[in-house]
Amino acid sequence: MKIPFGDLFIFLFFLIGVGFCGVSYNIYRNEANLIENGIEVKGVVIAMHRMKRLEYPVAPSVRYFTLDGKEHVFHSSDGRNPPLYYVGQEVTLHYNPNDPDEVQLENDHLLVYVFGGFGLVFLLFSVWGIGGSMMAIGKWILGRS
């Protein structure tokens, strides 16, 4: 029996979509957990740094103080063009009391949207044919025509 390449391709697209959606959900839960269980403080954007040398997008560096008065600087890895923040802007953030360098800026869920968007695109291209593809792959595995 011939290998059902088209059906395997659809199945692979479906798995990639489910994987991206799973990663997106995991990132969301981690961020939500930090916001729910972390300590909320105000910080100030002290600089904007580029994600890659001489290129945009730029991400904020935020100075904040923990409840015990220690100063910390958080360098975000979520860069945007145009920038979402500006130098001198006050922002709300949440940090892990056990690890004050683990920080989540409020309303900053870029990675959730990116991974979720990719997942939905892959699912969109595969969900219509996944049922028939699974049947064809099953028949191929079992050696039936």
C-alpha positions in Angstrom: 0.0 0.0 0.0 1.2 3.5 -0.9 2.3 5.8 1.9 -0.4 8.5 2.4 2.0 11.5 2.3 -0.8 14.0 2.1 -2.6 12.6 5.1 0.7 12.4 7.0 1.3 16.1 6.2 -2.2 17.1 7.5 -1.6 15.0 10.6 1.8 16.7 11.1 0.2 20.1 10.7 -2.4 19.2 13.3 0.2 18.0 15.8 2.3 21.2 15.3 -0.9 23.3 15.8 -1.7 21.4 19.0 1.9 21.8 20.2 1.9 25.6 19.6 -1.4 26.0 21.4 -0.1 23.9 24.3 3.0 26.0 24.6 0.8 29.2 24.5 -1.4 27.8 27.2 1.6 26.8 29.4 3.1 30.3 29.1 -0.3 31.9 29.9 -0.7 29.7 33.0 2.8 30.6 34.2 2.2 34.3 33.7 -1.2 34.1 35.3 0.2 32.2 38.3 3.0 34.8 38.7 0.4 37.6 38.6 -1.9 35.7 41.0 0.8 34.6 43.5 3.5 37.2 43.0 4.0 40.6 44.6 2.6 43.6 42.7 4.9 46.7 42.6 5.4 49.7 40.5 8.5 50.1 38.4 10.0 52.7 36.1 11.2 52.1 32.5 14.8 53.3 32.7 15.9 52.3 29.2 14.9 50.7 25.9 17.2 48.0 24.6 17.3 46.3 21.2 16.7 42.7 20.9 19.4 42.4 18.2 22.2 44.8 17.7 21.3 47.7 15.3 17.8 46.4 14.7 14.3 47.0 16.0 12.2 45.9 17.9 13.1 47.3 21.3 12.1 46.1 24.8 12.0 47.9 28.1 14.4 47.7 31.0 12.5 48.3 34.2 13.8 49.3 37.6 11.8 48.2 40.6 12.2 47.7 44.3 11.2 44.6 46.2 9.3 44.9 49.5 12.6 44.6 51.4 13.9 47.7 49.6 16.3 46.0 47.3 16.7 47.5 43.8 16.3 45.2 40.8 16.4 45.8 37.0 14.3 43.6 34.7 15.3 43.4 31.1 12.2 42.3 29.1 12.7 40.0 26.2 9.3 41.1 24.6 10.4 43.6 22.1 8.1 45.6 19.8 8.2 48.1 17.0 6.8 50.6 17.7 7.7 50.3 21.4 4.9 49.7 23.9 6.8 51.6 26.6 8.8 54.8 26.9 11.7 55.8 29.2 10.3 57.3 32.4 7.0 55.5 32.2 5.7 53.9 35.4 4.6 50.3 34.9 3.0 47.7 37.1 4.7 44.4 37.4 4.6 41.2 39.5 7.6 39.4 40.8 8.1 36.0 42.5 8.8 36.6 46.2 11.2 33.5 46.1 13.0 34.8 43.0 12.7 38.6 42.6 14.2 38.4 39.1 11.3 36.4 37.9 9.0 39.2 36.7 5.8 39.6 34.6 4.9 43.0 33.3 1.1 43.6 33.6 -0.8 43.2 30.4 2.3 42.0 28.5 1.4 38.6 27.0 3.1 38.9 23.6 4.5 35.3 23.6 1.0 33.9 24.4 -0.4 35.7 21.4 2.5 34.6 19.1 2.4 30.9 20.0 -1.4 30.8 20.1 -1.6 32.5 16.7 0.8 30.1 15.1 -1.1 27.2 16.7 -4.4 28.5 15.3 -3.0 28.9 11.8 -1.6 25.3 11.8 -4.9 24.0 13.2 -6.9 26.0 10.7 -5.1 24.4 7.8 -5.4 20.9 9.2 -8.6 20.6 11.2 -10.9 20.2 8.1 -9.1 17.1 7.0 -7.8 15.5 10.2 -10.6 13.0 10.5 -10.2 11.6 7.0 -6.4 11.7 7.4 -6.5 9.7 10.6 -8.7 7.1 9.0 -6.3 6.8 6.0 -3.2 6.6 8.2 -4.9 4.0 10.4 -5.7 1.9 7.3 -2.1 2.3 6.1 -0.7 1.3 9.4 -2.9 -1.8 9.6 -2.2 -2.6 6.0 -5.8 -2.4 4.7 -6.8 -1.0 1.4 
